[in-house]
Amino acid sequence: MRTAFDAFAGLHGAGIPGAIPPAAEVDDDPPRPMLRAVFVSDLHLGTPGCQAAALLDFLKHHPSEQLYLVGDIVDGWQLRRRWFWPQAHNDVVQKLLRRARKGCRVVYIPGNHDEFARQFAGHAFGGVEVLQEAVHVTADGRRLWVIHGDAFDGVVQCARWLAYLGDNLYEFTLRLNRHLNSARARLGLPYWSLSAYLKHKVKRALNYVTSFEAAVAQEARRRGMAGVVCGHIHRAEMRDIGGVLYCNDGDWVESRTALVEHQDGRLELVHWGAAGHEAGAAREQESYA
């Protein structure tokens, strides 16, 4: 998967053979209130399920001083099976690199689907820092441990073949979901996630999510952190677990969610609506100061 990572870095025109030159720079970010930080994960670029257009619109409406890419940005598992890389996915990469060029600190923490990038931890490509993990300090002084979270997934760590099988089944569910939502759109109905519905209905899946959240929060507490920001399980959540603020920024194949920090240190989960603009975006009301 070195080729995929080279493509990611090469889109800014660094001279890598075969790199795609960046599009003509157009400042499509109108002046907006600057957020202190934005956290996104599980974009799964390289798969049909990636909602690249919605992500681009979200980024356009949420300029920030810092941008954390919290794993599974590029889906190396799926790209190994079948190459899929439309222009919209190039546009996302170019958008991220343009953020870095314009002064935003962009930190890339690889996950299990883009684990090929972990060998580059400690390096920067096109202004994007690659780190195994990070510590983000909020405006009000809270230290947040930023990780993807796959290290706390027993299936990924101990039964990798089962993780690959689950990934194939998940992709199949997403394909069904796209057909279902095309029909819903023709009927004027809003976006609805079949896979999220199934996960919420299956008791074993709920037990897995609960165990994952508790394990991540426990490790953050052991490290002396006030909180943790992660992804991996595709379930956006922000709540207190044993005195530790657990934040999961969700994903961009199902929920279209992100975690943002305002200038006063307040954290908020943002659910980017199907309408694709701020007026039509459904926002999570719960936030933590």
N, C-alpha and C positions, 0 to 999 in steps of 0.2 A: 504493500500500500504506500510505499515511498512516492510512487507516481502521483497518487491522489493528494498527498501532502505538498508535493512540489507544485501541483496545479493550484492548490490553495494559496501558497506563497507567491507563485509566479504570476498571478493575475494582476499584480501591481506593476509588472513590467520590469522585474529585476534581472532580466537577461537569461533566465533559465530556458534551455532549449525547448521549444514547443509551447512556451508560455503564451497565454492569450493576452494581448495588450488591453489595458483598461479602456473603457469607453471614455469619450470626451467628458471632462469634469463639468458637471452642472450642479450648482449648489441648490439641491432640491429640499434643503432643510430650512424652512422659513424660521424667522426669529421666534422662539418659544421659550417658556421658562425652563431653565437648565436644571435637570435632575442631578443629584450628586452621584448616583450609581444606578445602573440597570443590570439585572442578572437574567440571562436566558439560557436554556439548555434544551437538549434533545430536539434539535432542528431536523436531524436526519436528512441533511442534504445528500442527494444521490438516490432518493427513493421517491416514488410517485406520491407518497403520503405527505411529504413535506409541504406545508402551506406557506410557500415562499412569498406569494403576493401579500398575504396578510402580515407576515413578518416584516417585509419591507415597509409597509404602511405604518406598522407599529413603531419601527425605528425612526421613521420620518417624523412622527409626532412625539417622540420621546428622546430628545438630545440629552446627553449626559456627560459628566466629567470623566466617569469611569464606566467601562462596559465589561462585564464578566461573561465569558462563554463557558458554561459549566458542563461541558461534556456532551458526547454524541452529536457533535456539530456536523461531521461528515459520517455517513454510515458505511464504513468499510466492509461490514459483513455483507450487505446487500450488493455493493459495488463489485465485490469479488464474484458474486453469482451472475450479476447482469449489470452492464454499464448503463446508467441512466443519469444524464446531466444536462437538463434543458437550460435555456438562456436565463430563466428566472433564478436558477441556482447560481449562475455566474454573477447575476446582479446582486444577490445577497452577499457573496464573497467580496465583490467590489465595494459594496456599501460598508462592510466591516472594515476593509482596508482604508477606505476614504475617511472613516471615523478616526482611525489611528493617525492618518496624515494631518488631520485638522486639529490634533491636539488632545483627543480623547485617549485616555489610557485603556487599551484593550488587552485583557488577560484571557488566554485560552487554556482551560484545564481539560485535557482529554478524558473521555470516558471509555467504556468497554467497546463501543462500536467504532471509535476512532483511536483505539489503543496504539496504533502504529505511530501516532504523534508523540507518545510518551517518551520515545527515545530522544526527542528533541527538547525535553524539559531543560530550562535554563537558557534557551536560545530565543531569539526574536526573529520573526519573518515579516517583512513589510510593516514593521512597527508593532506587530502583535507579539506579546510575550507569551511563551509557552511554559506553564508551571504544572507540577504534579498536584499541588494544592495551594491555597492562598489564605491569608488572614486579612479581612477587610475591617477597618475601623470606622464606625459610623461617626457622624458629626457630633453625636452626644457621647462618644467615647467607648461604645460597646465593641468588643472584638468578636467578629463572626468568622468562623472556620468555613472556608469555601471548598467543597469537594464535589465530585460527580456522585459518588455513593455506591458504585458497583462493588467496592471492597466489602460492603456489608450485605451483599446479596449471596446467600449460600449456594444458590443454583449456579450463578456465574462462576463462583470460586471453586465449587466442588463437583459440579456436574455440567461441564461446558457443553457437552453434546445435547443435554436437555435445554440449555439456554438457546442453542441454535435452533432446535426444534420449536421451542416457544416463539422465537423470533419469526420463523416461517409462518406459524399459525397466526401470529399477530399481524403480519403483512397481509395474509388472506382476509382477516377480519377488516383491515383498513380498506382493502379493495371493495369488499361488500359495502362498507360504510360510504365510500365515494359514490357508488351507484344509488344507494339509498338516499343520500343527500341531494343528488342530482334530481331525483324524483320529487323530493320535498321542496326543492327550490322552485320547480315548475308549478307546484301547488301553492307557492307563496309561504311555505313554512320555514322556520329558522333552522339553522344548523343543529344537528344532534349527533352525539357520538355513541355508536353502537358498542364499541369496545369498552368505553368507560362505563356504560350501562351494565355490560356483562360482568366487569370486574367488581362493580358495586354490589351485584346480586350474588356472586359466588362467595360463600363464607370463607373458603380456604384462601382466596385472594385477599379478602379483608384482613384475615389473620396475618398473612404475609406482609401486607402494608403496615399494619400496626407494629409487628416485630421489627421491621426495617426502621421505622421512625424512632422507636425506642432505642434501638442499638446505636443509631447515628447520634441521637441526643446524649446518650450515656457517654460515648467517646468524646463528644465536644465538652461535656462537663468535666471529664477526666483531664482534658487538656487545659482546663481553666478558661474556657471560652464562654461568653455570654450567650452565644447562639451559633447556629450552623445553617448554611445555605447549600442545598444540594438539588439534584435532579433525579434521573435514572428511572424512577417508578412511574413517571407520567401522571402524577397526581399532585396538583397544586394544593398547598396547605400552609397555613401559618398559625402556630399555636404554641403554648407553653407546655413543655414536657419535663416535669421534675425540676423546674426552675431554669430550664434552658429553652431559649426561643428557637423552635424548629421551623425552618422556612424551606419549602420545596417550590421551586419556580415553575414546575409543570413541564409543558412541552409545546411543540409547534407542529404536531401531526394530529392531535385530537383537541386539546383544550385551549390552545392559543393563549397562553398565560406567561407572565413575567413578574419578577419581583423588582420593585423600584425603591430607591431611597430618596426622599425629599431633602432639601437643603437643611432642614431642621433636625434631620436624623430619623424622621418617621418613615417606617417601612410599610409598603402597601403591595398587595397582590393585584395585578391588573389583568382582567379578562378582556382580550381584544375582540370586540363583537363582529358578527358576520357582516355588518354594514361597512366595516373597515375604516371608520373615522371616529374621532373622539365623541361626537354627538351621539353616535349610535353604539358606542362601546359600553358593554355591561361591566361595571367595576365591582370588585370585591369590597364590601363596606368595611370589613374588619381591617384595622391597621394597628401597628404597634409603634408608640412613641419611644 
